[in-house]
Amino acid sequence: MKRDLNQYLYYEFGFDDENEDDANVSDNRPFDLEFVGEIRINNEVMTIYLFESDNEKYYAIDGPVISYFPQGSMNLDNLRRQLLGSKWIAQFEIVNLQTVALGDPIVLPTEERRDYIRNLAKKVYPEKTCDILEGLFLKDIQEYIALVKYEQDNNAHIIGDRITVRNIPFSDLSPWRRLAAGIGKLIEDGKLEIGKQ
């Protein structure tokens, strides 16, 4: 199990570009993987390890899909929320703000999608403008969710057609991960369910 993870990380971290021999991959090479726990989402079990590269710590995830993420300010419970929220988002056909969907009558042009999200944000704080950190259109249900940051506010917030979550932490992590963790918290609190809404 650890060797398979290290084999994946060997390529992901570019050791194959350094004329390293992948025969040197083992349970503890190129990284010493420290077991930190398991995460269960529905019937999937993921084993979580911690490792360090260039003075930065990462979670390595061994499950149906092998992956890794910077640890940043996330503990294991928050990582579980992120993975749970990612699973909820992944059940939909998503269109982000970098995607142009020419000829698709359901998907608005990019700037109109941005305007729609800004209008949702104004419903929460009418007097403030915001930056859209991550914006998604859930095409299957024709709804929006976004992570926004209002001017002169240190926190980010999740807004959507049916969702408002204030004060999303983890400013050191990517907007996508922050959005997924906030959605995961809603699922944990029983306000959303995995299964199309």
N, C-alpha and C positions, 0 to 999 in steps of 0.2 A: 504494500500500500504506500509506504513512505517513498520507496524507490520509484514507483510510478509517478508520484507527485514531483519528486526531484527531477525525473526525466522531463516532465512537462516544463518545470521551472528552468531547467538547463537551457532549453530553447527559448523560452519567453524572455529570459534575462540576457540572452545573447552570448552565452558561453561557447556556442558552436562557431561564433565568429572569431574566437580567440585561439583557434587551433588547439582547443582542448579536446581530449579524447573522451567521447561519451561513455566509454567503458569504465571511466572513473566515477560515474554516477552510482550512488548507493543510498542507503537509508538516511545517511547524514552528509551527503555530498551531492550538489554543491552547497546545500543548506542544511543546518541542523534544525529539524522540524520538531517543535515542542507541542505536544498534544495539549489543547486547551478545552476541548469539549465536543459535544455533538449537538447538532441542530436537527430537529425533526419538523418537517412541514408536510402535512397530510401523510402520505405513506413513504415519503422520501427522507432518508437519513443522510446527513452530511457530517463528516468528521472534520473538525477544524484544528488547524495547527498554526503556530506563530513562528515566524522566522525573521531574520534581519539581513538587509543588504544595504551597503553604503550608509550605515547609521540610521536607516529607516526600517520600522517594523511593518510586517505584512501578515495578513491572514491568508493561509493556503486552505483551500476548500476541496475536500475529496468527497464527491457525491456523484449523482448522475452525470454532472458536468464538472470537470476539474477547472478551478479558476483561482484567482487570488485578488486581493484588494489591499491597499495601504490600510494599516490599522488606524492611524490618525487618532482622533478622540473617541472612537467607537469601542465600547466593550462588547462582549459576546452577545448580550441581550439585544443591543442595538444592531449588531450585525444580523441577528435573527430577524429583527423587524425589517431591515433592508431587504433581505432575501425573500421574506414574506410579501413585502410590498412589490418587489420586482416580479414575483410570480403573479400577483393580481394584475399588474400593468401588462404583463406579457400575454394574458388571455385575450387581449384586444389587438386589433390591427391599429398600430399607433402611427401617427404622422407628426414628426417633430417640426420645429420652426426652420430647420435647415432643408426640409424636403419641399420640392415643388411638385405638385400633382396636376400637371397640365391635362385638361380634358376630363378630369374627375368632377362630376357635378356635385358631389357630396363635400369635397374638400375645398374650402375657401382659399383664395390666393394668400400667400404668406403674410402680407401686411394686414390683410383683413383678419387673419387669425390672431396676429399680434394685438390689433385693436380690440378684438373680442375679449382677449385675456386682460387687457388694460381696463376695459369696462367692468369685468368681473372684480378686478382689484379695487376699483372705485366704490363698489358696493360695500367693501369692508372699511376702507378709509377714504371717504369722498374727497377730502381736502389734500390728499397726498398723491404725488406721482410715484411710479415704481419702475424698477428695472426687472425685466423678465429673465430669470436665471435659467429656467427650463420650462418649456411649454409644450404640451402634448395634446393632440386631438385624438380622442378614442373613436375611431371611425365606426366601429360596430354599433356603438350606442349614441354616436353623434354628440359627445360631450367633451369638455375641456378640463384638464387639470394642469396646474402650473405651480412652480416655485418662484415667488417674487420677493423682492426686497424693496421696501418703501424708503424714500429719501429720509435721511437723518434717523434711520432705524438700524440698530445693530443686528437684529434678527431677521430671518427670512420666514415666509409664511406660505402655506399651500392654500391655493384657492381653486375653485372649480364650480361647475354648474350646481353640484349638490354637496360640495366639500369646502370647509374652511378649517384649517388647522394653523393656529398661531404659534409663533416662537419655535421654529425648527432649529435645533442646534447644529453642530458639526460644520462650522464655517471653514474648517480646514479641509473638507472633503468636497468632491465634485457635486454639482447641483443634482445630477441624476441620482446619486446615492442618498442625498438628503431628501429628495422627493420620495424615493422608494421607502426610506425609513419612516417618513411621516405617514405614508399610506399603510405601511405595516402596523403602525401604532393604532390607526383607525380599525384595522382588522382585529387586532388584539383586544381593542375595547368593544368589539361587537358592532361597530358602526358600518362596516363593510364586510362582505363575504367573498371568498374566492368562488367563482362561478359567475357567469355574466349577469350584470345588473340590468 
